């Protein structure tokens, strides 16, 4: 909603074409002609996602989608010179990272270092870190965020573990030079979610905590005229919300979250969906009618909420009623959600 005007984006986006494209894709999947892609890391040569089904027989630390990519990477991609040393380098990177984020206390200048979080870009280093309980360490970071982020924000340290995990460890396209954070690596997300029964819940709660802190401290700062603090916390909250749109854009990640290991819309899937809805039901009504960022974060939260609604319907999960009613949207919030969030979410999912 812009002022008193309600814009129906379903009309602007030529919704009939979007629905036809969506149905075509779903028809192919039901016929077995659009199977899920393999559960593999990306190719070290071309960067193709989930395609690294082959690996170097010597170091076993780099992955390829084809023999051709393996040959190119050996001859001109630099692997010939690093094959003998890459295994030890990846092992050291994995050990250093897991030990660091497992510490009870650390210097925040170190924890926000790009070099620290990018040290696990390579699949081999990441897989070695998994063997060192990386996912358990990430879960502990999420737990820390839930209980300690408010104290950090009050002291002026505007930093989010959940956002950093999404934008670095879980970022797709790590092998593409200059690639922006535009997709999530569902291979890594899936491994994290399946690492424990509460892994996803910790991650989702930690992210919602950051959005809640924006509503509490960011908006207070704007009322008091401290716009620098407002924009600092707004960026963290905006990036966190946008990250969840990327998570639910991925069908693979969405299935891991909502359906779990059973891959069926069973009672466990219903319970997961209802738990997510209850968390959203708490945060959605708290957004103010006006914000200096023109409700950008509210829009992002509405969009990933709409994506969750679409995925719940796609996976045939029974939540006991209409999603919008169950989540409790009413009045102008409901109008904005139906006319803006849902069409944008569907367009984003179709684009992939």
BELFEN-V23076 format. One line per field, one symbol per residue. psi: psi as a letter, one per 20 degrees, with the letter a starting at -180 (. if undefined). A space follows every 50 residues. Layout:
psi->???
This chain:
psi->pocjpppnihghjmhghghggghgghggghijimqqrqmqrrpigijpqk imiqrpighkiqqqirhghggghggiiihgiighihghghghgggggghg iiqhqrphhghjphhghiikhphggghhhhijlghhhghhghhggghihg gghhjjnnqpghghggifhjprkhiopjprniqqnhghgghghjhrhjgg gggghgghgggghghghghghhhjjmhggghghggghghgghhhhhgiho hghgghghhbhhjqmahggghgghggghghhghgiiprhqqhjkkghggg ghghghgggghgghjlpojkapghghikprchggghghigggghgghghh h.
